[in-house]
Amino acid sequence: QAACEARGCTWCATDVANAPWCFFPEDSPYGYSLGGSTEKTAKGWRATLNKRQALSLFGNDISPVILEVEFQTKDRLRFRLYDPNRQRFEVPLKIDSPGVTADEASYDVEF
């Protein structure tokens, strides 16, 4: 806990399996934030994410980034992050998806 908080992170112990206990706070200079409104699509949602500040943890950051959220089944959600300005290789993975609406899903999506 001390090492986490010394890095400026938030510590939150939980009983939820595999949930992180140490994470960046919402106002952290790292990461991305919503770059405007979210857009409803035929399969879910699309949002633009912008890098928060010039600080970088890993280098070669991309900004903006598009987040696509697809409601695939009642119990399965797919999300995809990609660079809208440069095409790159994507694994050609075909997953059959009957498609469900947010009302039918057993999970919630919040932005």
Secondary structure, 3 states (H helix, E strand, C coil): CHHHHHCCCEECCCCCCCCCCEECCCCCCCCEEECCCCEECCCEEEEEEEECCCCCCCCCCCCCEEEEEEEEECCEEEEEEECCCCCCCCCCCCCCCCCCCCCCCCCCCCC
